[in-house]
Amino acid sequence: MKKSKKTVKRAGDATLAIHAGQEKFGIGASVGVEIARTANFTFANTEEMKRWAQGKSSAYIYTRYGNPTLTIAEKKLAALEGAEAAVVTASGMAAISSALLSVLKAGDEVIATRQVYGGTYRLMRDVFPRMAIVVRHVESDLAGIERLITPRTKALYIETPTNPTLRLVDLKKAIAFAKEWDLISLIDNTFASPVLQKPIEMGFDIVLHSATKYLAGHSDVIAGAAAGSHARMEKVRDLIIYLGGSMDPEAAFLLIRGMKTLELRVLRQCATAMIVARYLAKHPKVARVHYPGLPSHPDHLLAKRQMRGFGAMLAFDLKDGLSAARHFCDRTRIFLLAASLGGAESLVVLPIYSSHYNMSLQELRGAGVEPGTVRVSVGLEDPENLLEDLRQALA
């Protein structure tokens, strides 16, 4: 009589990041990832080509449609997010725009949190009106969101933690609202990464990433990703194919390599970010620190409930405004003055000159950004060295 098999526990994030999409046990394959550095693929015969054209074959034909290296990256990300499928893209904005356009058409409306990445905000502000898509903004606490619903509302788009002031959206409240009104729910999970929160498991339909950031993690590739059900990801993939936002195999290789150390990096960066935030919170020249790990943050308790950690991003406002912020950024020697985030290197940047450029003062205030706001991405350097750099730059 056969013994009943025990239920296999889901592999941990660190294991999935290394092995998902690369099951090579007992087959004598290379341990490293092979890059399918090709634009196109051959067919064995015209019958196989016919089957592909009829949608009866998953054969590779052209890298814009798919590629073995991209497939590995997609399987790895889907496993980390707990999703059925994923699609990788040429950039985070390619993922965001394609995902939104996969669920919206002319005449539709979307409710979006006001505090989102500047590129997403400008897409909604400058491009969607030309497509007759209406965007209605709600604050991150979702107060009064039910008043924004109309018969044309089709989707809910949120970002949490937000860029750059690290406000949080209550995930349970957001998904309950989306389900009540039969809305497609989308979330930008870039700042948290799958290590700190898994929105798919909570019921979100589509999770989005600028994979340039924590997923790749080394400031050497531009990439994006979406994850969700097979059906929704096929619709996103169609938009990627039609609009051309496909990922290059070299970028996919770098993304795969980066994801293998994702958990290790993120947890270390979170620990150092807490040290940096506590130091800045006590500095006499700092008016306010935006970091969910501090009890002073308005969403501290929410962060404790719905995130595994508090993240490696923070922002702070200097008392003397923009001139002081510029002086600080010009004096740092370990914190590099550069846009983007999530890499091994610690970075500082002024949102008004980067992620939130070309926005009015009113729009900046709505996003929680002051002229003297400095955004910080905490990297993997020695914490004491980072504190010393802050001391001298703020002196």
N, C-alpha and C positions, 0 to 999 in steps of 0.2 A: 504494500500500500504506500503510495507516494505521500510524503509529508507536505503539508500545505506551505506554500511560500509566504514568508513574512512580507508585509507591506514595505516596499522600498521607500525610505525617506527621501524627500526632494534634496538633491545635492545643494550644498551651500554656494553662495555667490562666488567665492574664490575658486571653487572647483569648476563651476559652470563657466566662469570667465576663461579658464584655461582649456577645458576640454569640449565644451558645447560646439557642435558643428565640425568637430575634428575627431570623430570616433575612429581611432586607428589601431585599436588593440588586436594584436594577433595577425596583422595583415602585412607586416614588413614595410610599412610606409615611412616616409621621412617625418621626423618629429616637427620640423618647422613648416611654416605655411608656404605653399608653392604659389607664385604669382602667375596667373594666366594672363600674361602680357600679350594680348592679342585683341584686335578690333573685331574679328569675325571668326566663325567656326564652320567647319565643313559638315556636309550631310553625306551619309553613306550612299544615298540614292534619291531619286525624285519622289519615291513613295514616302520616304521619311520627311522630306520637305513639304509634301502635300499634307501629311498628318499634322505637322507643326502649324501650317496655315489654317487648318481646320480647328486648331485648339486642342488636338488630341495627343500632342507630344510636348514634353517639357524640355526638349532639346535646346541647347544654347545655339543662337544664330548670330547675335551681334551684341557687343558688350553694353550698348545702351539699353538693351532688353534684359540682360542678365549675363553673369559671368561666374565661374566656379569660385573665384576668390571673394567676390561680393556675396555669394551665397553663404560662405563660412561666416563672414561678418554678420550677416542677417540672422543666421541661426543662433549665433552667440548672443546677440543683443536680445532676440526674442526670448531666449532662455533666461537671461538676466532679468528681464521685465515681467516674466511669467505670462508672455503673450503667445498666441498661436503662430504669429508670423511677424516679420519686420521687413522694412525696405530701407536700404541705405541710399544716400543722396550726395550730390556734389557739395552741399553746404547746409547749414541749419535752416537758412531761409528757403532753400529749395524744398526741404521737408515740410516746413510750416506752410508755405504758400500752396504746395501741391496737396497737402492734407486738407486744408481749408477749402480749396477749390474742388476737391473730390466730394465734398458734402454740401456745397453751396452753389447756387446758380442765380442768374439775374432775377431780382425780385425778392430773394430770400433775405432774412435778417439773422444776425449773429449777436449774441450778448458776449461781451469780452470784458475782463477785468481791466480797469484803466491802467494799472501799473503792470506794464509788460515791457519786454525788450524794445528799445527804440525802433529797431528795424521792423518788428511786428506792428508796432503802433503806426509807423509811416506807411506800411503796406495797407493797413486798414483805413488810414486817413486819406492817402493820396491815390491809391490804385483801386480799391474796392468801389468807391463811388462811380468810377468810370465803367464799372461792370454792373452797375445798378444793384450792388449788394450793400445793405444798410448795416452799420455797426452801432450798437447801443452799449455804452460803457457803464459798468458798475464798479463800485469801490471794492477793495480786496475783502472787506468784511461781508460783502454780498447784501448789504442793507438795502431794502426796497427793490430787490431784484425781480420780484413777482410783478412789479408795475411796468417792467420793460417787455413783458411777454406780449406778442401780437400773434395773429393767425399765421404770419409769415416767418416767425422765429423757428429756425431749424437747428441751431447749434449753440453750445456754450463753450467758450474758450477761456481757459485760465492759465496763469503762470504762478508757480509757488515753489520755493521762495522767489520773490520778485527781484527784478534787476532795476535799480541797484540797491534799494533800501531794505531788502530782505523782509518784506511783509509776507505774511502767510495767508493762504486761503484755506478755510476749513474744508477738507476733502469730502468728509461725510455729508456736510451740508450741501456742497456743490453737486455731488452725484445724486443725492436725494432729489434736489430741484430738477436736475436734468431728466431723471427717470419720471418724475411726476408730470412733466410737460412733454415727454417723449422727444427730448433733444439729444442730438449727437454730442457727446462730451469729448473735448480735446484738452490736453494739458501739456504745457512745456515743462519738462522735468529736468532741464539742463542743470540748474544749480544744485539740485539734490542728488542726481544720478540714481540709478537703480539700487545703489548701496544703501541710500538713506530713506527712500520711499518707493513703493511699487503701486502706482495708481491703477494699473490694470486689475490687480487683485481686489481693489476696492470697488471696481465697476466701471471705470472710465473706458471709453471706446477706443481712443487713439492717444498714445503717448508720443511726445516729440522731443527731439534732442538736437542741439548743436553739438554734434559728436566731436567737433574740433576741441571741445573743452575737456571735461573729466574723462569721457570715454576713451579718447585717444591719448590725452594727457601729457603730450610732450611738445606742444607748440610747433608742430612740424607738418600739420595736415589740416586742410579745410574739409569738413565732412558734416553730414547731417543724417538723421535717422527718424523713422516713424515705426511704431509697433502697435499691434492690435490683432483683430481677428483676420483669418485668411481672406474673407470677403472684402473687408475694408482695405486691407493692404493691397489687394489686387487693383482696387480703384485708385489708390495712391500711386501704385506702380504705373498704371496707365497714364496718369498725369505726368509722371517723371519721363516716361517714354515720349509723350507728345510735346512736352515743353523743354525737354533736353537736359534736365537737372540730374543726370546720371553720374554715379561715382566712377572714378578711374580705378583700375585694379591696384595700382601702386598705393593709392590712398587707402583702399580697402586693407591692404597688407599692413600699413601703419596703424590703422584703426584696430585690427585684430591684435597686433602686438601690444598696443596700448591697453586694450581691455583686459589683457591677462594679468595686469598688476592693478586693476581698478580699485578693488577693495583695499588693498594694502596702502595705496596712495591716499585714497579719500579719508580713511580713518586716521592716518597720520596727519593729514592736513587739517582735519577737524580739531584734533587735539592742539595743534599749534595755533589755529585761529582763535581758540578760546583764550590762550595765553596772550595773544596780541590784543584781542578785544578788551580783556581786563586791564591791560596796561594803558590802552588809549582812554578807557573810561575814567581813569584817575588823573589823566594829564590836564593841567590847568588851561591849556590852549584849545582843548577839544570841547565843543559845545554838546555834542551828542554822538553816541556810537550806535549804529544800526547792526545789531547782531542778535539773532534769536536765542543764543545761548546765555545772554545776560538777563537777569530777572527784570531789568528796566525796560526790556523790549516789550512792546504791547502784545506780541504774539508768543511770548515765551512759553506759556502753559500749553498753547496749541502745538507748538513745536515739540514739546516733550511728549504729547499724546500721539502725534502722527508721523514723527520722524525718528529714525534710528539714531541720528546725531544731529548737530546743529549746523553742519556745513562748514565750508572753508572760505566762504565769501563774507565780507563785511564792508560797511561803509562808515564814514564819520564826517561830521560837519565841524569845520574850524570856526572859532568865534570871530575871527577877523575876516571871514568871507573869502572871496575869490583870490585876492592878492596873497593871503596866507596859504591858501591851497596850492597856488602856483609855486610859491616859494618852497613849500614842503616837497612838492613833486620834483622840483628842479634840484633838490639837495640829496635825495635818496641815492644810495650807492649799492645796496643789495636789492632792494625793491626796484625793479626795472620800470621805467615809465613807458608803458605799452598797453594797447588795447587787448581784448580777449581775456581769458581766464582759464583756470583749471589745470595749468601745466605744472611742471616741476619747479619752475621759477616763480618767485613771489613778484607780483605786479601791483603798481598803483596807476590810476588813471582818473581824469576829470570827466565825469559823465557828460557835462555840457559841451565838451569838445570831442566826444567819442560816441558812445552808445545813444546819447540823447541830444545829438546835434540837430540843428534845424527844427527846434521846437520852441514855441513861444514861452515866455515866463509863466503864463497861466498853465500851459501844458506841463512844464517842468514841475511846477508846484503840485499839479495833480498827480504826477508820478513820484512825488516825495523828494524831488531833487532840488537842492539849493545851489547857488553859484559856488559856494564853498564846500560842496560835497566831494569827498575823495572816495573812490571805490577801491577796495583792496582784495586781491586774490592771493591767498596764502599758499605758498608752495611747500617744498620739502627741505628747505635749508634748516640749519640749526636754529632753534627758537631764540637762544640768547643772542645770536648774531643779528637776527631780525629786530629784536628789541633795541639793541645798540644802534642799529641804523635808524630806527624811529626816534631815539633820543637825540641823535645829532641832527637829523633832518628837521625836527621840531624846535631845536634850540634857537 
